[in-house]
Amino acid sequence: MSSKEEQYKPGPYRPYVIESKRRRANSLVKKDVAIILCLTAISLLRIYKIYQPANIVFDEIHILRYEQHYFKGTFFVDVHPPLGKLIYFLLAKLQFDVDVDFESIGQPYHNVPYTIMRLFSGICGILAVDFTYLIMRLDSGCFTSLFTAALVLFENSLATQSRLILLDSALILGQALTIYNFRSACKTEPEGASWWMYLIATGLSLGWTISIKLTGFYTVLWVGIFSILDSYQLLGDLTVSTFKWLRVSFYKLVVLLVFPLTIYLSLWKIHFDLLPFEGPHNGLIPPRLRSTFQDYNTSPVEVLYGSTVTIKHNSLEKYLHSHDKTYPRGTQLQQVTLYGHEDPNNEWIVEFPRKFYENKHFNQSRPVKDGELIRLYHKATGHYLHVSDVRPPISEHDYSKEVNCNETRGLLGNTEYEFRLRILNKKPHAANNLAMIKLRATETVFMLVSRDFRCNLISHSSKLPSWGEFQNEVLCVEESTIPNSLWYIESNSHPLLDERKPHVDFGHVSFLTKVWDLHLAMFRLNADLTTPHKYSSRPEAWPFVLKGVAYFQSLPQYTSLTEHTSQIYFLGNLATYALGFVAVVIVMAKLSLHWLRNLNPYVTYIDPETKRTFYTNASQFVVGWVLHYLPYFFMQRTLYAHHYLPALYFAILTLGEYLNYQHKYIRVSLMIAALSGAIYCFIEFIPLIYGTEWTVGKCAAHKWLAGWNMDCMTYGG
């Protein structure tokens, strides 16, 4: 009896699959162990001279600064979860000078165990190669598995990332572990010992992946989709009882979702425990989270006329800010913006309208109430917040007006400088309704309405150009959207408000609330990374390697006469990227036709095992590529070529699966040709991966595409 016949059994209406027959994978033999050992030995190329350059390379500078914060216990905000940084922190404990000032890329390392820290990334890269072999070996032969693993091994961009103190190699390893363990679990009998082992390993792998980078949640989504499909197939097996199916589905939910999230939250608990003090990123987080730090100083809750306050945008969590720079057009008066960090230029004094009287403001205790008119005096520059009837610099609509600062304390009554306070809401920690009557720090949510123009003071995500330091635009708009118009007071001080007066009280802030507040700050920070960059690129360019990223160049001030000049330039392997993308497109077309064929309700297609295996595996890999690639098209933030790496990994698996489906002789020829091209592209660009010696002429000759803008004059020394 054929294996195809063994897998199917006649049912009351149509044949059904016997899952216990379908769930099987190739077993590893001694030859596989030998191949994996050889792959590991060759993969040691990844860590060859990993100590070079002995200088800070690209985003290593960010990781090192975060490690400093861990040593000092000062809180910071990053767009990524903490696991990778915590591992580097453990390694940095071997030797780390906390007082070193990491100023710029290219700066030499001193008293930092950078080689050991880079070695962690290198080991992750080596293990990813080995697990690529194991992933393919589940359904393919040794040759196909070796071919696919070799593509990962000789991939320029993956090799570059695995030699630096970065997070991408650890992310790719987590991705590879997840794919291997999940697909292995799908090939074993549910509730068996092997099934439990692979299922738990998948949960651990997912916990690792999502705790390295938030893009790991795309991998969680991938597992979720195919776990549901796996359960659906199990449901179709009439030999499996409904109770067993429900039991297996529950186990999957717990192990593949609850378990990884528990790991994720546990690492955030460690993160918070290591950072008990306020740090340089205080302005990025709400005061509720700041109140949990040991050195947090609370403000008096009641805002009086004469109070010095900082005003924060309610949704963007940035400060109303002004500085001595002026608008280049329009009124050419002093700029008013939003700024994301603590700064003396964020301070304003709440004053009565009309005329300033020192005695009236600082020696009398009069609270600011809903509906009253106020003026805001910018403390650092000595000018008042003001609305002008001219178009703002960016939002040039008829209903928009420019907001600036003008005039000094000698100003008499002028309604263009007066704003009506409109209280709209209160924060959850407000103990009573006083926040709806009077202006109270951190509790009252309000609007500022220009008395003269009846427009609302607002801000939004749009940023000013370089002349405005890329800070958010502030303007005055009639009938504005409510979220853009809401503000609150963060800090508050007044000569008459001492320690005996009521202060801001957030009560007990739970751990989950802290995690929630921090994640909102992370999302805001990520969305705020929109400053143009020379080496940024958009997703449509990534599969074709249209642009690289300069990671490091030898700087004269850091290079002695005896040292060779070098650079590290992030660049994908043109052969691997192109072939991977072509394979994805072809497989997508084949899958579409296959799915359309199976929509026919009158015919039940029973495919040969080879064909069924190809379409099952190829659909998993292509969907993985889509999930890890497509979301970037909807991001407005500044992006770089290295963001494509998780999707690239799925593209390589797709290429291996597609070539494995070809006729034996064609398959071998295509694999040899593809691997030869990949190795050629790897060898040709070794100087850019390893930072070794090169010449100006050779560098110039390797600018194969117009966007490859490596600086060849680096080798002119």
N, C-alpha and C positions, 0 to 999 in steps of 0.2 A: 504493500500500500504506500502510495506517495505521501510525502510530508504535507502536500497541499490537501489531500483527502483527509489526513489525520486531523487537521486543524478545524475542519468543518463537520457539522452534524446536522442532519435534516430537522427542521423545526416545524411547528404547525402551519406556518405560512411561508417561511423561507429558511434557507440554511443559516446557521449561526456559528460564530467562532467559538471554539473551546479555548478559553484563555490560557489554561494550563499548558496547552500544546504550543500556543503562539509565543508564550513568554520564555524565551531562551536566548542565550548569547554564546558567542565563541568562548571557549576556555583557553586560558593562557598556557603555553607550553614552554619548555626550556629555551627554545629559539626566541620567544618573546622577551624572556628575561635578559638574554644576551643582547638583543637589539636595544632594549631600554638602557642597559648598562653602557652600550656604545653611544647611544644618543646623549646620555648624561655626560660621558667623557668628552664628546665633541662640544656639548653645550657649555663646557667650562671656558670655551672661547668668550662667552658673555662676560666673564669676570677677569679676562686677561688685562693686566695693568689697569685694574679698576681704580687704582689710586691716582691715576692721571685723568685730567689735570688736578693738581692740588689746589684748586681754586673753586669758588662757588659757581655752580652752573645753573642757569635759568631759575626755575621755581624752587631749587634747593634753598634759596634764601628765605622763602616763606616758611618752609618746614623748620629751618633752623631758628627762626624767630619764634615760632610756636613752641619749640622745645625750651627756649629761654623762659617763656611764660610758665611752662610746667615747672621748671626749676624754681622760679620766683613765686609761684602760686597766684599770679595775676591773670584775671579772666581775659579771654580773647574770643573773637567770633571768626569762624572760618566757614566756607561754604560746604565743607566735607565733614562727615562724622569722625569720631576720634580714634578709631582703632589703629590706623596706620601711624598716626602721630604718637600714640601711646607706645607702640612697638619701637619706634625711633627714639622715644624718650628713654625706654629701658636700655637701649644700646648706647645712647649718649651718656648714660650714667658712668660708663667706663672712664670717660675723661671729657669733661665739657666745662669750658670757661664761661661762666654765666655773664661775666662782665664784658665779653667781646661784643663789639658793636658791628653787627652785620649790616653794612651800609649799601653795598652794591654787588651786582653780578661781576665775577672776575676777581673778587677780593680773595687773597690767599687764606687758606685755613690755618688757624693757630689754636692748639689745645682743643681740637674737636675730633672725635673718632670717626671721621668721615668715611674712611675706608671700610670699617665694620658696618657703618650705616648703609653704605652703598652695597655692601655684600648681601644684606638682607634682600634688597631689590633684585640683585643678581640671582640669588637662590630661588626667589619666586619665579623669575624668568625661566630658569632651568627646569623647575618642576612643572611649569606650564607646558613646556615641550614634551616632557614625559607623559603627562596626562592627555595631551593631544593624541599621542599614540594609542593610549588606552581607550579613549573615546571612540576612535575609528575602529579599533580592534574588536569592539563589541559585535560588529556585523561585517567587517571587512577583513581581507587577508593582511598578512604581514607587510607586503610591499606597499599597498595603498596606505596603510597606517604609518609606515615609515616615511612615505612621500609627504603626507600631510604634516607630520611632526617636523620634517625637515623644512617645510615652507615656513612654519612658525619660527624655527631655529634661525633661519637665514633671512628673516624679515628685518629690514634696516630699522624701521621705527620702533618695533618691539625691542630690538637689541639696544637701541639708544636709551629707551626709557628704563631698561633693566640695569643700566650701569650708573644710575643716578639716584639721589635721595628723593624719590618721588613716589607717588601712590599707584601709578598705573600698572606696574608689574604685579603688585599684590592684588589689584582688582582683577586682572586677567587670570591670575592663578585661581582666585575665588570663583570666577566664571567657569574655568575649566573643571574645577572640582565639582561645581554644581551640576554641570552638564553630564559629567561622567557618572556621578552617584545617582542622579535622577534617572538617567536612561538605564542604568543598571537595575534600579528599583523597579522600573517598568518592565524589565525582562525577567523578573523573578516572581514566584508564587506569593500572592498577598498573605501576610501574617506568618510567613516562614521566617526562619532565622536570618537568611540572607536579605530578605525584603526589609526586615527591621533594621539590619545593619546599614543598608544603603539608604533607607529612608532617613534615619537619624543622621547619617553622614551628609545627606542633602540639606537637612535643616541646619547643621553646623556650617556647611559651605555657604548657604544663603546668609546666615548670621555674619560670617566673615565678609562676604561681598557687600552687603548693605552697610556694614560698619566701616568700610574703607571709603566708599564714595556713594553719594545718593543715587548715582546712576545704577547702582546695584539693584535698586527697586525695579528697574526694567527687567532684570534677570528674575526677580520674584514674580513679576507678571508673566514672564515666559513660562516659568515652572507652573504657575497657576493655570494658564491656558491648557497646557498639555497634561496636567494632572486631571483637569476636568474631562478632557478627551479620553484619558486612560480610564477614568471611572465610568464614562459613558460606554466604552467598549466592554468593560467588565459587566455593566448592567445588561448588555446584550447576550451574555453567556447564561443560558437557562439552567446550567448546572450549579450556578452560584446563587445561594439564597439571598432574599432581600435583606435579611438581618445581617448577613455577612457583608453585603455591599454597603449598608449604612455604617457598619462598624469600621470598615476599611476607609470609607470617605471621612469619617470622624477622625481617625488616626492621621490621615493626610492633612486635614485642616490644622490639627494641633501641631504636628511635627514640621509642616512646611510653612506655617504662618505664625502661629503663636510662639513656637520655639525660637525661630530667628528674631522675632521682635523682642523676645525676652533677652536674648543675647545683646541685641542692639541697645535696649534701654539700660541693661546692666553696665555697658561700657560708658554710657552717658553718666551714670551714677558715679563711676570712677572718675570721669572727666570733671564733674562738678566738685567732687571731694578734693581733687588735686589743685583746684583753682578757687580758693576761698576769698580772694581779695579782688577788689576792683582793678581794672586794667585800662589799656589805651582805647578799648572799643566800647566804653561805657555808653557813648552816645548812640550806638547802634541798637541797644536793647531797651525795653521799657523799664520804667522805675520799679515796677512790681518785681521783676527779676533782679534788678540791682539791689533791692532791699534785702536780699538773701545773703549778700556779701558781708563779711565780718567788719569791714571798715566803712560801711555805707553810712553816710551822714544824712539823717532825715531833715526835711524842711518844715517850717511852720506851715500849717495847712491853710490858714486864712490869709488871703491876699488883700493887702491894704493899699490905699493910694500912697505912693512913695516906695512901694516894694520893688526891689530888683528881682526880675524873673527871667527864666528861660522859657520860651514858648515852643512847643513841639507840634508838628503836624500829626494828627491823630492816626492816620493810616501809613504814612511814609516813615514815621518815627525819626524825623530830622528837625533840626532847630531852625527857627526863624532867625536869619543871620544878615548882617550887613558888614561891609568893609569899605575902605577908602577908595576902591576902584569905582569908576563911573561907567555908565552905558556909552557905547561908542556912537550911538545915534539916539533919536528921540529927544528926551529932555537933557541927556548927557549928565544927569544927576547921579548921586551915589547909589550903587547897586544894592538891591535887597534880594536875597536868595534863600535857599534851604541848604544847610550844611549838616553832614552826618556825624560830626565829632564835637566833643566838648571844646569850647573856645571862648575867650573873653568877648569876642565879637558877637556872641549869641545873647548877651545880656541886655535887657530893656528895663526901663523904669516906667511903671504905670503912673500916669499923672492925670490931674484934673484937666478939663478943657480950658481954653482961653489963656490964662497966664500962670507962669510958674511962681509959686511962693514956697520958699524952703521951709519955713515954719509950718505951713499948712500941710506939707507933704511928709515931713520927717518927724514932726513932734505931735502929730495928731493920729489917733487910731480910728480910721474910717474905712470900713470894708468896701470892696468893689461889688456892686450888685447888678443883677440882671437888668438889662435895658438902659444902663447908664452910658453916658458918653465918656470916652477916655482918650488920652494921647499916649503914644509910646515913644519914649526918648531912648535913643541908642547910646548906651553909656560910653562905649569905646571911642566913638567918633563925634559925639556931641550934637547929633542931628535927630530930627523927628521923622517917624514913619509918615509917608505922604503918598497920596494918589494923584496922578496927573492925567489929564484928559488927552492922552496920546496913546498910540498903539504900543503894546509891549514889544520887546525885541524879537520874540519867536512867535507867539500866538497873536498874529496880526489880524484879529477879528474886530468887527465894529463894536461888539459888546465887551471887548477887553480893554483894560486900562493899565498903564504902567504903574508899578509900585516902586518907590524910591525913598531916599532919605534926604531931607532938606531943612534949612533953617536951624537956628540954635535957640538957647534958652531965652533970648530976647523976644521970641515970637509971641505976638498977642493973638487974639481970637482970629482963627482962620479955619473954616469948616473942612478944608481939604486935608487937615491934619487930625481930624476927629473921627473916631470909630465908635459905633454903638455895639455894646456887648450883648450878644444874644445867646443865652444858655439853652442848649438843645438836649443835653443828656448828662448822665453821670456815669462814672466808672463803677465796675462791680464791687470794688472794695469800699465804696462810700457807705458809711454807717447809717446815714439818714438822708433826708431830703434837703439839707442845707446846701448841698452842692448844686441844687436846682434854683436856689435863691441868690446865693452869694458865690463869688469866684473863689474856688478852693483848689489849692495845688494838688495835682495828680487826680483829683476827683471830678472836676467840672469839665465837660466837653462843650465848647462854645464856638460861635462864629463871630467874626469881626466885620461889621458892615460900615462901609464908608458913609458918613453922614451926608456929604455933598453929592456923591454920585450914585448912592443907593446900590452899590456893588459890593460883593463879598470878597474878602481876602482869601485867595486860594493858592494852592500849588499842585503840581502834578509831576509825572515821571519825566517830562521833557526837560532836557538840560541845556544850559547856555553853552556856547562855544568856548574856545580856549580863553577868550577875553573875560569870561565869567567863571574861570577855573572849573568848568564843567559841572557847576553846581546847579541844582534844580531852580527852574524859573518860578518866581512869585509874581502874581498879577491880581488884578481886581476885576471880577466878572459879574455881570448882572445875571440873575437866575442861574447860578452855578449848580453843579451837581453837589449833593450834600457831602459825600465822602471826601471830596477834594477841599471842602470849605471848613472842615472841623479841626480844632486846635485844643490843646490843653497845656496847663502850666506844669513844668517838671520841677524846677527848683525855685525857691522863694525865700527872700530875706528882707528884713526891715529893722531899723534901729529899735523899734518898740516890740519886736517879736523875739523874745528870748526863749530860753529852755523851758520856762514855766508855762508858756503858751502851748496849746495843742499842736502836735506835730503829725505829719503824715503817718498813717498806720495801715499797713497792708495785711496785718494779721499773719496767720500761718500760710505760707506759700508751699503747696504740695510739690512733690518731685515731678509729677506729670505736668503740672502747670509750668514749672521751670522749663521742662523739655519743650512744651508747646511754644512758650514765648521765645525760646532760643531758635526753634525751627522757623518761626515767622521771621526772625531777624536774619537767619541764614538765607531764606528765600528772597527777602528784600535785598540783601547784599548781593546775591547772585544776579538778580534782575537789574541791579544798579551798575553792574560791570559793563558799561556801554561806551567807555572812553575809546576812541579809535586807536588802533595800534598798527604799526607797520607790518607786522607779521600775522595779523588776524586773517581769517578766511571764513567763507560760508560753506555750509554742508555740501552744496552741489559741486564744490571743487575737490572734496576729499577723495572720492574713489579714483580720481584721475591724477592725483599727486601734482596738482597745478601749482602748489605753493608749499614752501618749507618754513621752518622757524629757526632763527639763529639762537642757539642756546648759550654759546660761549665763544669768545674770541680773546686771544692773548692780548693783553693790554701792556703797553710799553712800561708803565710804572710798576707792573707786577712781574715783568719778565727780565731775567738776567741775560747777559751777553752769551752765556754758555747754553742757555735753554733754546730749544726750537720753538718757533711760533706755531700755533695750531688754532683750530676752531672745532666746535661741535655744532652740527647743523641737523636738526630734525627733518628727516626726509623719508618718505615711504619707499618701499621696494617697488619700482614701477611695474615689474613683471607680475609680482604677487597681487598688487592692488588691482591692476587691469584685468588679469585673469579671474580674480575673485569676483569682481563686479560683473564680468561677462557671464560667469557661471551662475550668479544670482539671477540675472535677467533671463537666461535660458531656462533655468529651473522654474522660475516664476511662470513662464509661458507654459511649460510642460505641466506644472501643477494646475494651472487654470483649466487647461484642456481635460486633464484627468478628473478634476472636480466636476466640470460640466458634464462629462460622460456619466459620472456616478449619480447625477441628479435624475436620471431617467428612472421613473418609478416602476416601469414595467419589466426591467431587466436587472437581475442581480449578477454583478460581475464578480467572479472569483479569480483574482489575479495570481499569477505564479509568485512564489515566495520572494524571488529576487526582485521582481517589480514592486511588490508590496513593501518590501524593506526599503527600497530606494525612495519611494514616495513618502513613506513614514518619516524616514530620517531627513530627507531633503526638505520636507515641510517644516520640520522642527528647526533646522538650521536657517532657512530663509525667513521664517517668522522671527527668529532671534535677531537676524540682521535688521529686519524692518523695525522691531521694537527698540533696538539700540541705536538706530540711525535716524528714523523719521522724526522723533521729537525735537531734534535740533533745528528743524526747519521752522518751528514755531517759537523759537527762542530769539529774543531781540538783543540779548547780551553779546558781548564780544566773544567770539569763538576762535579756536585754533585747531590745527590739523590733528593734534593728539587726541581730540575728543572723538575721533573716528575709531580708535583702537578696539573698543569692545565690539563694535559692529564688524570691524575687519576680521576679528577672530572667527565670527560666525561665517563670514564670506570665505575664509580659508577652509573651514569645515565643509561648506557647500561645494567648493571646488573639488575637494577630495572625494566627496560623495558622488558628485556628478561624473568625474572621470572613472570612478570605480564601477559605475553602471554601464560603461562602454564595453564593447567587445574586447576580449582579453588582449589581442595583439595591438589594437588601436589604443587601448588603455595604457599599456606599458610605454608605447612610443610617446603618447601625449604627456605622460607623467615625467618621462625623462627630459623631454623638451621643456616643459614648464619648470621643472626643478633646475635645469641647466640655466635657464634665463634668470631665475631667482638668485641662484648662487653667483652668477655673473654680476648682476646688479648689486649684490651684497659686497663682493670683492672690490668692485670699482669704487665704491663709496666708503670703504673702510676708514680712510683718513677723517671723514666727517663723523663717523660713529665713535671711533676710538680716540680722536684728537691727536693723531700721529702726524708725522711730517708729510708735506706735500709741496708742490711748486705752484707758482702763479699760473703757468701754462697748463698744467694738468687740471687745475681747479677750473680754469676758464673753459677748457674742453669738456668738462662735465656739467656744464649748464645746459642740459638737454632741453629744458623747457624754459619759457620766458620768465615764469614766476620763481624759478630757482635762483634766488638773489643772494647766494652766499658771497661774502666779501673775499675775493681772491687775493686782494692786496695784503691780507693777513700774512700770507706766505712770502711777502716781498722783503721781509727782514732777513 
